[in-house]
Amino acid sequence: MEHTQPEPQDKRWKQWLKRVGIGGLIFFTVKGFVWLAIFYFGADMLEGCASK
């Protein structure tokens, strides 16, 4: 039985990026911005409803 060294964090990150690709990176970035906008404008709308 051979002992394997744990992979460095940098190598795992590069491996993940190659697997997901640039399309996945763009998709998850845009998805994150959409959720931020939903929370921001959703809270703003709820605040507006409460003051009426």
mmCIF file as gemmi writes it, N, C-alpha and C atoms, coordinates in Angstrom:
data_model
loop_
_atom_site.group_PDB
_atom_site.id
_atom_site.type_symbol
_atom_site.label_atom_id
_atom_site.label_alt_id
_atom_site.label_comp_id
_atom_site.label_asym_id
_atom_site.label_entity_id
_atom_site.label_seq_id
_atom_site.pdbx_PDB_ins_code
_atom_site.Cartn_x
_atom_site.Cartn_y
_atom_site.Cartn_z
_atom_site.occupancy
_atom_site.B_iso_or_equiv
_atom_site.pdbx_formal_charge
_atom_site.auth_seq_id
_atom_site.auth_asym_id
_atom_site.pdbx_PDB_model_num
ATOM 1 N N . MET Axp A 1 ? 0.855 -1.178 0 1 0 ? 1 A 1
ATOM 2 C CA . MET Axp A 1 ? 0 0 0 1 0 ? 1 A 1
ATOM 3 C C . MET Axp A 1 ? 0.897 1.236 0 1 0 ? 1 A 1
ATOM 4 N N . GLU Axp A 2 ? 0.696 2.078 -0.948 1 0 ? 2 A 1
ATOM 5 C CA . GLU Axp A 2 ? 1.549 3.248 -1.003 1 0 ? 2 A 1
ATOM 6 C C . GLU Axp A 2 ? 0.851 4.46 -0.394 1 0 ? 2 A 1
ATOM 7 N N . HIS Axp A 3 ? 1.653 5.333 0.173 1 0 ? 3 A 1
ATOM 8 C CA . HIS Axp A 3 ? 1.14 6.536 0.796 1 0 ? 3 A 1
ATOM 9 C C . HIS Axp A 3 ? 1.186 7.668 -0.219 1 0 ? 3 A 1
ATOM 10 N N . THR Axp A 4 ? 0.078 8.345 -0.362 1 0 ? 4 A 1
ATOM 11 C CA . THR Axp A 4 ? 0.05 9.477 -1.28 1 0 ? 4 A 1
ATOM 12 C C . THR Axp A 4 ? 0.012 10.77 -0.482 1 0 ? 4 A 1
ATOM 13 N N . GLN Axp A 5 ? 0.709 11.734 -0.994 1 0 ? 5 A 1
ATOM 14 C CA . GLN Axp A 5 ? 0.75 13.046 -0.362 1 0 ? 5 A 1
ATOM 15 C C . GLN Axp A 5 ? -0.523 13.792 -0.752 1 0 ? 5 A 1
ATOM 16 N N . PRO Axp A 6 ? -1.081 14.567 0.161 1 0 ? 6 A 1
ATOM 17 C CA . PRO Axp A 6 ? -2.238 15.379 -0.233 1 0 ? 6 A 1
ATOM 18 C C . PRO Axp A 6 ? -1.827 16.415 -1.271 1 0 ? 6 A 1
ATOM 19 N N . GLU Axp A 7 ? -2.728 16.645 -2.231 1 0 ? 7 A 1
ATOM 20 C CA . GLU Axp A 7 ? -2.416 17.6 -3.291 1 0 ? 7 A 1
ATOM 21 C C . GLU Axp A 7 ? -2.418 19.021 -2.742 1 0 ? 7 A 1
ATOM 22 N N . PRO Axp A 8 ? -1.516 19.841 -3.24 1 0 ? 8 A 1
ATOM 23 C CA . PRO Axp A 8 ? -1.528 21.245 -2.811 1 0 ? 8 A 1
ATOM 24 C C . PRO Axp A 8 ? -2.829 21.926 -3.233 1 0 ? 8 A 1
ATOM 25 N N . GLN Axp A 9 ? -3.225 22.931 -2.476 1 0 ? 9 A 1
ATOM 26 C CA . GLN Axp A 9 ? -4.478 23.644 -2.738 1 0 ? 9 A 1
ATOM 27 C C . GLN Axp A 9 ? -4.482 24.251 -4.142 1 0 ? 9 A 1
ATOM 28 N N . ASP Axp A 10 ? -3.342 24.775 -4.568 1 0 ? 10 A 1
ATOM 29 C CA . ASP Axp A 10 ? -3.242 25.416 -5.882 1 0 ? 10 A 1
ATOM 30 C C . ASP Axp A 10 ? -3.532 24.418 -7.002 1 0 ? 10 A 1
ATOM 31 N N . LYS Axp A 11 ? -3.035 23.208 -6.861 1 0 ? 11 A 1
ATOM 32 C CA . LYS Axp A 11 ? -3.229 22.202 -7.904 1 0 ? 11 A 1
ATOM 33 C C . LYS Axp A 11 ? -4.694 21.785 -7.981 1 0 ? 11 A 1
ATOM 34 N N . ARG Axp A 12 ? -5.336 21.651 -6.82 1 0 ? 12 A 1
ATOM 35 C CA . ARG Axp A 12 ? -6.755 21.285 -6.815 1 0 ? 12 A 1
ATOM 36 C C . ARG Axp A 12 ? -7.588 22.376 -7.47 1 0 ? 12 A 1
ATOM 37 N N . TRP Axp A 13 ? -7.262 23.651 -7.22 1 0 ? 13 A 1
ATOM 38 C CA . TRP Axp A 13 ? -7.989 24.777 -7.806 1 0 ? 13 A 1
ATOM 39 C C . TRP Axp A 13 ? -7.863 24.759 -9.324 1 0 ? 13 A 1
ATOM 40 N N . LYS Axp A 14 ? -6.661 24.539 -9.823 1 0 ? 14 A 1
ATOM 41 C CA . LYS Axp A 14 ? -6.443 24.499 -11.272 1 0 ? 14 A 1
ATOM 42 C C . LYS Axp A 14 ? -7.178 23.321 -11.896 1 0 ? 14 A 1
ATOM 43 N N . GLN Axp A 15 ? -7.19 22.19 -11.203 1 0 ? 15 A 1
ATOM 44 C CA . GLN Axp A 15 ? -7.881 21.009 -11.703 1 0 ? 15 A 1
ATOM 45 C C . GLN Axp A 15 ? -9.387 21.282 -11.797 1 0 ? 15 A 1
ATOM 46 N N . TRP Axp A 16 ? -9.946 21.941 -10.78 1 0 ? 16 A 1
ATOM 47 C CA . TRP Axp A 16 ? -11.367 22.267 -10.781 1 0 ? 16 A 1
ATOM 48 C C . TRP Axp A 16 ? -11.684 23.233 -11.916 1 0 ? 16 A 1
ATOM 49 N N . LEU Axp A 17 ? -10.839 24.245 -12.112 1 0 ? 17 A 1
ATOM 50 C CA . LEU Axp A 17 ? -11.065 25.233 -13.162 1 0 ? 17 A 1
ATOM 51 C C . LEU Axp A 17 ? -11.023 24.587 -14.541 1 0 ? 17 A 1
ATOM 52 N N . LYS Axp A 18 ? -10.123 23.656 -14.751 1 0 ? 18 A 1
ATOM 53 C CA . LYS Axp A 18 ? -10.053 22.959 -16.031 1 0 ? 18 A 1
ATOM 54 C C . LYS Axp A 18 ? -11.306 22.124 -16.262 1 0 ? 18 A 1
ATOM 55 N N . ARG Axp A 19 ? -11.811 21.511 -15.206 1 0 ? 19 A 1
ATOM 56 C CA . ARG Axp A 19 ? -12.984 20.664 -15.322 1 0 ? 19 A 1
ATOM 57 C C . ARG Axp A 19 ? -14.238 21.497 -15.626 1 0 ? 19 A 1
ATOM 58 N N . VAL Axp A 20 ? -14.404 22.59 -14.919 1 0 ? 20 A 1
ATOM 59 C CA . VAL Axp A 20 ? -15.592 23.421 -15.091 1 0 ? 20 A 1
ATOM 60 C C . VAL Axp A 20 ? -15.478 24.276 -16.345 1 0 ? 20 A 1
ATOM 61 N N . GLY Axp A 21 ? -14.319 24.808 -16.576 1 0 ? 21 A 1
ATOM 62 C CA . GLY Axp A 21 ? -14.083 25.608 -17.763 1 0 ? 21 A 1
ATOM 63 C C . GLY Axp A 21 ? -14.483 27.06 -17.574 1 0 ? 21 A 1
ATOM 64 N N . ILE Axp A 22 ? -14.183 27.853 -18.566 1 0 ? 22 A 1
ATOM 65 C CA . ILE Axp A 22 ? -14.454 29.284 -18.506 1 0 ? 22 A 1
ATOM 66 C C . ILE Axp A 22 ? -15.954 29.546 -18.538 1 0 ? 22 A 1
ATOM 67 N N . GLY Axp A 23 ? -16.702 28.713 -19.221 1 0 ? 23 A 1
ATOM 68 C CA . GLY Axp A 23 ? -18.162 28.87 -19.263 1 0 ? 23 A 1
ATOM 69 C C . GLY Axp A 23 ? -18.776 28.716 -17.886 1 0 ? 23 A 1
ATOM 70 N N . GLY Axp A 24 ? -18.314 27.73 -17.144 1 0 ? 24 A 1
ATOM 71 C CA . GLY Axp A 24 ? -18.817 27.527 -15.785 1 0 ? 24 A 1
ATOM 72 C C . GLY Axp A 24 ? -18.437 28.671 -14.866 1 0 ? 24 A 1
ATOM 73 N N . LEU Axp A 25 ? -17.247 29.176 -15.022 1 0 ? 25 A 1
ATOM 74 C CA . LEU Axp A 25 ? -16.792 30.3 -14.209 1 0 ? 25 A 1
ATOM 75 C C . LEU Axp A 25 ? -17.659 31.533 -14.463 1 0 ? 25 A 1
ATOM 76 N N . ILE Axp A 26 ? -17.927 31.824 -15.726 1 0 ? 26 A 1
ATOM 77 C CA . ILE Axp A 26 ? -18.782 32.958 -16.071 1 0 ? 26 A 1
ATOM 78 C C . ILE Axp A 26 ? -20.199 32.728 -15.551 1 0 ? 26 A 1
ATOM 79 N N . PHE Axp A 27 ? -20.729 31.521 -15.721 1 0 ? 27 A 1
ATOM 80 C CA . PHE Axp A 27 ? -22.076 31.202 -15.268 1 0 ? 27 A 1
ATOM 81 C C . PHE Axp A 27 ? -22.237 31.443 -13.773 1 0 ? 27 A 1
ATOM 82 N N . PHE Axp A 28 ? -21.324 30.912 -12.964 1 0 ? 28 A 1
ATOM 83 C CA . PHE Axp A 28 ? -21.454 31.05 -11.519 1 0 ? 28 A 1
ATOM 84 C C . PHE Axp A 28 ? -21.217 32.492 -11.057 1 0 ? 28 A 1
ATOM 85 N N . THR Axp A 29 ? -20.383 33.23 -11.77 1 0 ? 29 A 1
ATOM 86 C CA . THR Axp A 29 ? -20.172 34.638 -11.436 1 0 ? 29 A 1
ATOM 87 C C . THR Axp A 29 ? -21.446 35.44 -11.694 1 0 ? 29 A 1
ATOM 88 N N . VAL Axp A 30 ? -22.042 35.234 -12.864 1 0 ? 30 A 1
ATOM 89 C CA . VAL Axp A 30 ? -23.281 35.939 -13.2 1 0 ? 30 A 1
ATOM 90 C C . VAL Axp A 30 ? -24.399 35.531 -12.244 1 0 ? 30 A 1
ATOM 91 N N . LYS Axp A 31 ? -24.479 34.254 -11.936 1 0 ? 31 A 1
ATOM 92 C CA . LYS Axp A 31 ? -25.501 33.764 -11.002 1 0 ? 31 A 1
ATOM 93 C C . LYS Axp A 31 ? -25.35 34.446 -9.637 1 0 ? 31 A 1
ATOM 94 N N . GLY Axp A 32 ? -24.134 34.611 -9.182 1 0 ? 32 A 1
ATOM 95 C CA . GLY Axp A 32 ? -23.896 35.287 -7.908 1 0 ? 32 A 1
ATOM 96 C C . GLY Axp A 32 ? -24.348 36.736 -7.943 1 0 ? 32 A 1
ATOM 97 N N . PHE Axp A 33 ? -24.056 37.433 -9.037 1 0 ? 33 A 1
ATOM 98 C CA . PHE Axp A 33 ? -24.492 38.83 -9.165 1 0 ? 33 A 1
ATOM 99 C C . PHE Axp A 33 ? -26.013 38.934 -9.232 1 0 ? 33 A 1
ATOM 100 N N . VAL Axp A 34 ? -26.653 37.981 -9.889 1 0 ? 34 A 1
ATOM 101 C CA . VAL Axp A 34 ? -28.121 37.99 -9.957 1 0 ? 34 A 1
ATOM 102 C C . VAL Axp A 34 ? -28.71 37.825 -8.563 1 0 ? 34 A 1
ATOM 103 N N . TRP Axp A 35 ? -28.183 36.903 -7.771 1 0 ? 35 A 1
ATOM 104 C CA . TRP Axp A 35 ? -28.694 36.716 -6.409 1 0 ? 35 A 1
ATOM 105 C C . TRP Axp A 35 ? -28.457 37.952 -5.551 1 0 ? 35 A 1
ATOM 106 N N . LEU Axp A 36 ? -27.31 38.608 -5.71 1 0 ? 36 A 1
ATOM 107 C CA . LEU Axp A 36 ? -27.062 39.845 -4.968 1 0 ? 36 A 1
ATOM 108 C C . LEU Axp A 36 ? -28.089 40.909 -5.334 1 0 ? 36 A 1
ATOM 109 N N . ALA Axp A 37 ? -28.398 41.028 -6.616 1 0 ? 37 A 1
ATOM 110 C CA . ALA Axp A 37 ? -29.392 42.011 -7.054 1 0 ? 37 A 1
ATOM 111 C C . ALA Axp A 37 ? -30.774 41.664 -6.513 1 0 ? 37 A 1
ATOM 112 N N . ILE Axp A 38 ? -31.114 40.376 -6.514 1 0 ? 38 A 1
ATOM 113 C CA . ILE Axp A 38 ? -32.414 39.954 -5.976 1 0 ? 38 A 1
ATOM 114 C C . ILE Axp A 38 ? -32.528 40.324 -4.505 1 0 ? 38 A 1
ATOM 115 N N . PHE Axp A 39 ? -31.518 40.051 -3.733 1 0 ? 39 A 1
ATOM 116 C CA . PHE Axp A 39 ? -31.563 40.376 -2.304 1 0 ? 39 A 1
ATOM 117 C C . PHE Axp A 39 ? -31.594 41.884 -2.081 1 0 ? 39 A 1
ATOM 118 N N . TYR Axp A 40 ? -30.818 42.624 -2.847 1 0 ? 40 A 1
ATOM 119 C CA . TYR Axp A 40 ? -30.756 44.076 -2.67 1 0 ? 40 A 1
ATOM 120 C C . TYR Axp A 40 ? -32.098 44.715 -3.015 1 0 ? 40 A 1
ATOM 121 N N . PHE Axp A 41 ? -32.604 44.43 -4.213 1 0 ? 41 A 1
ATOM 122 C CA . PHE Axp A 41 ? -33.85 45.056 -4.647 1 0 ? 41 A 1
ATOM 123 C C . PHE Axp A 41 ? -35.063 44.458 -3.927 1 0 ? 41 A 1
ATOM 124 N N . GLY Axp A 42 ? -34.982 43.188 -3.547 1 0 ? 42 A 1
ATOM 125 C CA . GLY Axp A 42 ? -36.066 42.582 -2.778 1 0 ? 42 A 1
ATOM 126 C C . GLY Axp A 42 ? -36.198 43.234 -1.413 1 0 ? 42 A 1
ATOM 127 N N . ALA Axp A 43 ? -35.093 43.481 -0.749 1 0 ? 43 A 1
ATOM 128 C CA . ALA Axp A 43 ? -35.121 44.143 0.555 1 0 ? 43 A 1
ATOM 129 C C . ALA Axp A 43 ? -35.607 45.571 0.395 1 0 ? 43 A 1
ATOM 130 N N . ASP Axp A 44 ? -35.211 46.229 -0.67 1 0 ? 44 A 1
ATOM 131 C CA . ASP Axp A 44 ? -35.65 47.602 -0.924 1 0 ? 44 A 1
ATOM 132 C C . ASP Axp A 44 ? -37.162 47.645 -1.145 1 0 ? 44 A 1
ATOM 133 N N . MET Axp A 45 ? -37.701 46.683 -1.87 1 0 ? 45 A 1
ATOM 134 C CA . MET Axp A 45 ? -39.145 46.636 -2.108 1 0 ? 45 A 1
ATOM 135 C C . MET Axp A 45 ? -39.896 46.335 -0.806 1 0 ? 45 A 1
ATOM 136 N N . LEU Axp A 46 ? -39.372 45.425 -0.007 1 0 ? 46 A 1
ATOM 137 C CA . LEU Axp A 46 ? -40.038 45.106 1.259 1 0 ? 46 A 1
ATOM 138 C C . LEU Axp A 46 ? -40.014 46.305 2.197 1 0 ? 46 A 1
ATOM 139 N N . GLU Axp A 47 ? -38.936 47.043 2.192 1 0 ? 47 A 1
ATOM 140 C CA . GLU Axp A 47 ? -38.832 48.232 3.026 1 0 ? 47 A 1
ATOM 141 C C . GLU Axp A 47 ? -39.858 49.27 2.572 1 0 ? 47 A 1
ATOM 142 N N . GLY Axp A 48 ? -40.04 49.391 1.273 1 0 ? 48 A 1
ATOM 143 C CA . GLY Axp A 48 ? -41.025 50.322 0.726 1 0 ? 48 A 1
ATOM 144 C C . GLY Axp A 48 ? -42.444 49.93 1.092 1 0 ? 48 A 1
ATOM 145 N N . CYS Axp A 49 ? -42.735 48.638 1.138 1 0 ? 49 A 1
ATOM 146 C CA . CYS Axp A 49 ? -44.073 48.152 1.493 1 0 ? 49 A 1
ATOM 147 C C . CYS Axp A 49 ? -44.36 48.4 2.972 1 0 ? 49 A 1
ATOM 148 N N . ALA Axp A 50 ? -43.353 48.293 3.809 1 0 ? 50 A 1
ATOM 149 C CA . ALA Axp A 50 ? -43.542 48.446 5.246 1 0 ? 50 A 1
ATOM 150 C C . ALA Axp A 50 ? -43.829 49.893 5.629 1 0 ? 50 A 1
ATOM 151 N N . SER Axp A 51 ? -43.337 50.852 4.853 1 0 ? 51 A 1
ATOM 152 C CA . SER Axp A 51 ? -43.521 52.256 5.218 1 0 ? 51 A 1
ATOM 153 C C . SER Axp A 51 ? -44.874 52.793 4.788 1 0 ? 51 A 1
ATOM 154 N N . LYS Axp A 52 ? -45.623 52.051 3.976 1 0 ? 52 A 1
ATOM 155 C CA . LYS Axp A 52 ? -46.953 52.509 3.518 1 0 ? 52 A 1
ATOM 156 C C . LYS Axp A 52 ? -48.017 52.269 4.562 1 0 ? 52 A 1
